[in-house]
Amino acid sequence: MRPEKKYLVREATEQLQKSDYVFLADFTGITVDESDELRGELSSLGAEFHIVKNSILKFAAAECNVSISDEFLEGPTAIVTGGDPSSAAKIMGSFKKSKSKLTVKAGALGDRQLTPTEVSTLANLPDLETIKSQFLSLLMTPATRLVTLLNTPARQFVTVLSAKAEEID
Protein backbone atom coordinates (compact mmCIF):
# COMPACT_ATOMS: atom_id res chain seq x y z
CA MET A 1 0.00 0.00 0.00
CA ARG A 2 1.25 3.46 -0.89
CA PRO A 3 2.27 5.80 1.95
CA GLU A 4 -0.58 8.20 1.10
CA LYS A 5 -3.14 5.43 1.50
CA LYS A 6 -1.53 4.25 4.74
CA TYR A 7 -1.86 7.76 6.08
CA LEU A 8 -5.55 7.92 5.08
CA VAL A 9 -6.23 4.50 6.64
CA ARG A 10 -4.53 5.65 9.85
CA GLU A 11 -6.64 8.83 9.92
CA ALA A 12 -9.87 6.88 9.36
CA THR A 13 -8.82 4.33 11.98
CA GLU A 14 -8.29 7.11 14.52
CA GLN A 15 -11.76 8.49 13.78
CA LEU A 16 -13.33 5.08 14.31
CA GLN A 17 -11.33 4.33 17.46
CA LYS A 18 -12.23 7.53 19.27
CA SER A 19 -15.97 6.92 18.90
CA ASP A 20 -18.37 4.24 20.13
CA TYR A 21 -20.37 4.51 16.93
CA VAL A 22 -20.12 5.36 13.26
CA PHE A 23 -22.90 6.32 10.87
CA LEU A 24 -22.43 5.96 7.11
CA ALA A 25 -24.20 8.39 4.83
CA ASP A 26 -24.50 9.00 1.11
CA PHE A 27 -23.87 12.70 0.53
CA THR A 28 -24.73 12.79 -3.19
CA GLY A 29 -26.19 16.16 -4.13
CA ILE A 30 -25.08 18.03 -1.02
CA THR A 31 -23.37 21.32 -1.74
CA VAL A 32 -20.23 22.50 0.04
CA ASP A 33 -22.26 25.06 2.01
CA GLU A 34 -24.72 22.39 3.12
CA SER A 35 -21.92 20.06 4.21
CA ASP A 36 -20.34 22.93 6.15
CA GLU A 37 -23.70 23.58 7.81
CA LEU A 38 -23.99 19.89 8.75
CA ARG A 39 -20.41 19.84 10.05
CA GLY A 40 -21.17 22.88 12.20
CA GLU A 41 -24.31 21.33 13.70
CA LEU A 42 -22.50 18.08 14.43
CA SER A 43 -19.43 19.78 15.87
CA SER A 44 -21.62 21.54 18.44
CA LEU A 45 -22.24 18.04 19.84
CA GLY A 46 -18.64 16.92 19.58
CA ALA A 47 -19.40 14.81 16.49
CA GLU A 48 -17.49 14.95 13.20
CA PHE A 49 -18.48 14.53 9.55
CA HIS A 50 -15.80 13.21 7.17
CA ILE A 51 -15.87 12.08 3.58
CA VAL A 52 -13.95 8.82 3.21
CA LYS A 53 -13.13 6.57 0.30
CA ASN A 54 -14.85 3.20 0.64
CA SER A 55 -11.62 1.22 0.24
CA ILE A 56 -9.95 3.27 3.00
CA LEU A 57 -12.98 2.85 5.28
CA LYS A 58 -12.98 -0.90 4.66
CA PHE A 59 -9.35 -1.20 5.82
CA ALA A 60 -9.94 1.09 8.82
CA ALA A 61 -13.06 -0.81 9.88
CA ALA A 62 -11.16 -4.09 9.69
CA GLU A 63 -8.39 -2.66 11.89
CA CYS A 64 -10.91 -1.44 14.48
CA ASN A 65 -13.13 -4.56 14.36
CA VAL A 66 -16.12 -2.44 13.30
CA SER A 67 -18.68 -4.47 11.40
CA ILE A 68 -19.63 -2.75 8.16
CA SER A 69 -21.01 -4.85 5.33
CA ASP A 70 -19.59 -4.37 1.85
CA GLU A 71 -23.11 -3.63 0.57
CA PHE A 72 -23.01 -0.28 2.43
CA LEU A 73 -19.60 0.62 1.01
CA GLU A 74 -20.86 1.53 -2.43
CA GLY A 75 -21.13 5.02 -3.85
CA PRO A 76 -20.03 8.19 -2.08
CA THR A 77 -19.63 7.65 1.66
CA ALA A 78 -19.31 10.03 4.57
CA ILE A 79 -18.90 8.99 8.18
CA VAL A 80 -20.20 10.62 11.35
CA THR A 81 -18.37 9.80 14.59
CA GLY A 82 -18.01 11.16 18.13
CA GLY A 83 -20.40 12.77 20.56
CA ASP A 84 -23.77 11.37 21.59
CA PRO A 85 -25.04 8.87 18.98
CA SER A 86 -28.69 9.73 19.53
CA SER A 87 -28.12 13.47 19.09
CA ALA A 88 -25.94 12.92 16.01
CA ALA A 89 -28.63 10.70 14.48
CA LYS A 90 -31.23 13.41 15.24
CA ILE A 91 -29.17 16.05 13.45
CA MET A 92 -28.69 13.77 10.45
CA GLY A 93 -32.43 13.04 10.40
CA SER A 94 -33.43 16.70 10.61
CA PHE A 95 -30.86 17.58 7.96
CA LYS A 96 -32.33 14.90 5.71
CA LYS A 97 -35.83 16.29 6.25
CA SER A 98 -34.83 19.87 5.52
CA LYS A 99 -32.39 19.26 2.65
CA SER A 100 -33.59 15.77 1.60
CA LYS A 101 -30.21 14.96 0.06
CA LEU A 102 -28.44 13.11 2.87
CA THR A 103 -29.18 9.40 2.96
CA VAL A 104 -28.17 7.24 5.90
CA LYS A 105 -26.69 4.00 4.57
CA ALA A 106 -25.97 2.17 7.83
CA GLY A 107 -24.26 2.49 11.13
CA ALA A 108 -22.36 0.61 13.77
CA LEU A 109 -22.85 1.02 17.50
CA GLY A 110 -20.27 -0.84 19.53
CA ASP A 111 -19.90 -4.21 17.84
CA ARG A 112 -23.40 -4.16 16.32
CA GLN A 113 -24.21 -3.11 12.77
CA LEU A 114 -27.26 -0.86 12.41
CA THR A 115 -29.64 -0.63 9.48
CA PRO A 116 -30.89 2.78 8.30
CA THR A 117 -34.19 2.09 10.10
CA GLU A 118 -32.35 1.42 13.36
CA VAL A 119 -30.38 4.64 12.97
CA SER A 120 -33.63 6.59 12.53
CA THR A 121 -35.07 4.80 15.59
CA LEU A 122 -31.98 5.88 17.51
CA ALA A 123 -32.70 9.44 16.39
CA ASN A 124 -36.14 9.25 18.01
CA LEU A 125 -34.69 8.40 21.42
CA PRO A 126 -34.36 11.24 23.93
CA ASP A 127 -30.90 12.75 24.32
CA LEU A 128 -28.56 11.66 27.10
CA GLU A 129 -29.39 14.57 29.43
CA THR A 130 -33.13 13.83 29.20
CA ILE A 131 -32.54 10.16 29.95
CA LYS A 132 -30.38 11.09 32.95
CA SER A 133 -33.06 13.42 34.33
CA GLN A 134 -35.79 10.79 33.80
CA PHE A 135 -33.66 8.21 35.60
CA LEU A 136 -32.98 10.58 38.48
CA SER A 137 -36.70 11.29 38.73
CA LEU A 138 -37.37 7.55 38.94
CA LEU A 139 -34.81 7.22 41.72
CA MET A 140 -36.25 10.17 43.65
CA THR A 141 -39.91 9.10 43.48
CA PRO A 142 -39.79 6.46 46.27
CA ALA A 143 -37.89 8.83 48.58
CA THR A 144 -40.37 11.63 47.93
CA ARG A 145 -43.30 9.33 48.64
CA LEU A 146 -41.67 8.11 51.85
CA VAL A 147 -41.11 11.66 53.12
CA THR A 148 -44.71 12.55 52.27
CA LEU A 149 -45.97 9.45 54.08
CA LEU A 150 -43.86 10.20 57.16
CA ASN A 151 -45.00 13.85 57.24
CA THR A 152 -48.70 13.05 56.91
CA PRO A 153 -49.37 12.12 60.60
CA ALA A 154 -47.49 15.19 61.84
CA ARG A 155 -49.37 17.44 59.42
CA GLN A 156 -52.70 15.93 60.48
CA PHE A 157 -51.80 16.40 64.16
CA VAL A 158 -50.93 20.08 63.56
CA THR A 159 -54.21 20.54 61.66
CA VAL A 160 -56.19 19.06 64.59
CA LEU A 161 -54.33 21.27 67.08
CA SER A 162 -55.03 24.35 64.91
CA ALA A 163 -58.71 23.51 64.77
CA LYS A 164 -58.85 23.04 68.58
CA ALA A 165 -56.99 26.32 69.10
CA GLU A 166 -59.50 28.14 66.88
CA GLU A 167 -62.40 26.58 68.83
CA ILE A 168 -60.96 27.82 72.13
CA ASP A 169 -60.53 31.38 70.83
C-alpha positions as CSV (number, residue, x, y, z in Angstrom):
1,M,0.0,0.0,0.0
2,R,1.3,3.5,-0.9
3,P,2.3,5.8,1.9
4,E,-0.6,8.2,1.1
5,K,-3.1,5.4,1.5
6,K,-1.5,4.2,4.7
7,Y,-1.9,7.8,6.1
8,L,-5.6,7.9,5.1
9,V,-6.2,4.5,6.6
10,R,-4.5,5.6,9.9
11,E,-6.6,8.8,9.9
12,A,-9.9,6.9,9.4
13,T,-8.8,4.3,12.0
14,E,-8.3,7.1,14.5
15,Q,-11.8,8.5,13.8
16,L,-13.3,5.1,14.3
17,Q,-11.3,4.3,17.5
18,K,-12.2,7.5,19.3
19,S,-16.0,6.9,18.9
20,D,-18.4,4.2,20.1
21,Y,-20.4,4.5,16.9
22,V,-20.1,5.4,13.3
23,F,-22.9,6.3,10.9
24,L,-22.4,6.0,7.1
25,A,-24.2,8.4,4.8
26,D,-24.5,9.0,1.1
27,F,-23.9,12.7,0.5
28,T,-24.7,12.8,-3.2
29,G,-26.2,16.2,-4.1
30,I,-25.1,18.0,-1.0
31,T,-23.4,21.3,-1.7
32,V,-20.2,22.5,0.0
33,D,-22.3,25.1,2.0
34,E,-24.7,22.4,3.1
35,S,-21.9,20.1,4.2
36,D,-20.3,22.9,6.2
37,E,-23.7,23.6,7.8
38,L,-24.0,19.9,8.7
39,R,-20.4,19.8,10.1
40,G,-21.2,22.9,12.2
41,E,-24.3,21.3,13.7
42,L,-22.5,18.1,14.4
43,S,-19.4,19.8,15.9
44,S,-21.6,21.5,18.4
45,L,-22.2,18.0,19.8
46,G,-18.6,16.9,19.6
47,A,-19.4,14.8,16.5
48,E,-17.5,14.9,13.2
49,F,-18.5,14.5,9.6
50,H,-15.8,13.2,7.2
51,I,-15.9,12.1,3.6
52,V,-14.0,8.8,3.2
53,K,-13.1,6.6,0.3
54,N,-14.9,3.2,0.6
55,S,-11.6,1.2,0.2
56,I,-10.0,3.3,3.0
57,L,-13.0,2.8,5.3
58,K,-13.0,-0.9,4.7
59,F,-9.3,-1.2,5.8
60,A,-9.9,1.1,8.8
61,A,-13.1,-0.8,9.9
62,A,-11.2,-4.1,9.7
63,E,-8.4,-2.7,11.9
64,C,-10.9,-1.4,14.5
65,N,-13.1,-4.6,14.4
66,V,-16.1,-2.4,13.3
67,S,-18.7,-4.5,11.4
68,I,-19.6,-2.7,8.2
69,S,-21.0,-4.8,5.3
70,D,-19.6,-4.4,1.8
71,E,-23.1,-3.6,0.6
72,F,-23.0,-0.3,2.4
73,L,-19.6,0.6,1.0
74,E,-20.9,1.5,-2.4
75,G,-21.1,5.0,-3.8
76,P,-20.0,8.2,-2.1
77,T,-19.6,7.6,1.7
78,A,-19.3,10.0,4.6
79,I,-18.9,9.0,8.2
80,V,-20.2,10.6,11.4
81,T,-18.4,9.8,14.6
82,G,-18.0,11.2,18.1
83,G,-20.4,12.8,20.6
84,D,-23.8,11.4,21.6
85,P,-25.0,8.9,19.0
86,S,-28.7,9.7,19.5
87,S,-28.1,13.5,19.1
88,A,-25.9,12.9,16.0
89,A,-28.6,10.7,14.5
90,K,-31.2,13.4,15.2
91,I,-29.2,16.1,13.5
92,M,-28.7,13.8,10.5
93,G,-32.4,13.0,10.4
94,S,-33.4,16.7,10.6
95,F,-30.9,17.6,8.0
96,K,-32.3,14.9,5.7
97,K,-35.8,16.3,6.2
98,S,-34.8,19.9,5.5
99,K,-32.4,19.3,2.7
100,S,-33.6,15.8,1.6
101,K,-30.2,15.0,0.1
102,L,-28.4,13.1,2.9
103,T,-29.2,9.4,3.0
104,V,-28.2,7.2,5.9
105,K,-26.7,4.0,4.6
106,A,-26.0,2.2,7.8
107,G,-24.3,2.5,11.1
108,A,-22.4,0.6,13.8
109,L,-22.8,1.0,17.5
110,G,-20.3,-0.8,19.5
111,D,-19.9,-4.2,17.8
112,R,-23.4,-4.2,16.3
113,Q,-24.2,-3.1,12.8
114,L,-27.3,-0.9,12.4
115,T,-29.6,-0.6,9.5
116,P,-30.9,2.8,8.3
117,T,-34.2,2.1,10.1
118,E,-32.4,1.4,13.4
119,V,-30.4,4.6,13.0
120,S,-33.6,6.6,12.5
121,T,-35.1,4.8,15.6
122,L,-32.0,5.9,17.5
123,A,-32.7,9.4,16.4
124,N,-36.1,9.2,18.0
125,L,-34.7,8.4,21.4
126,P,-34.4,11.2,23.9
127,D,-30.9,12.7,24.3
128,L,-28.6,11.7,27.1
129,E,-29.4,14.6,29.4
130,T,-33.1,13.8,29.2
131,I,-32.5,10.2,29.9
132,K,-30.4,11.1,33.0
133,S,-33.1,13.4,34.3
134,Q,-35.8,10.8,33.8
135,F,-33.7,8.2,35.6
136,L,-33.0,10.6,38.5
137,S,-36.7,11.3,38.7
138,L,-37.4,7.6,38.9
139,L,-34.8,7.2,41.7
140,M,-36.2,10.2,43.7
141,T,-39.9,9.1,43.5
142,P,-39.8,6.5,46.3
143,A,-37.9,8.8,48.6
144,T,-40.4,11.6,47.9
145,R,-43.3,9.3,48.6
146,L,-41.7,8.1,51.9
147,V,-41.1,11.7,53.1
148,T,-44.7,12.5,52.3
149,L,-46.0,9.5,54.1
150,L,-43.9,10.2,57.2
151,N,-45.0,13.9,57.2
152,T,-48.7,13.1,56.9
153,P,-49.4,12.1,60.6
154,A,-47.5,15.2,61.8
155,R,-49.4,17.4,59.4
156,Q,-52.7,15.9,60.5
157,F,-51.8,16.4,64.2
158,V,-50.9,20.1,63.6
159,T,-54.2,20.5,61.7
160,V,-56.2,19.1,64.6
161,L,-54.3,21.3,67.1
162,S,-55.0,24.3,64.9
163,A,-58.7,23.5,64.8
164,K,-58.8,23.0,68.6
165,A,-57.0,26.3,69.1
166,E,-59.5,28.1,66.9
167,E,-62.4,26.6,68.8
168,I,-61.0,27.8,72.1
169,D,-60.5,31.4,70.8
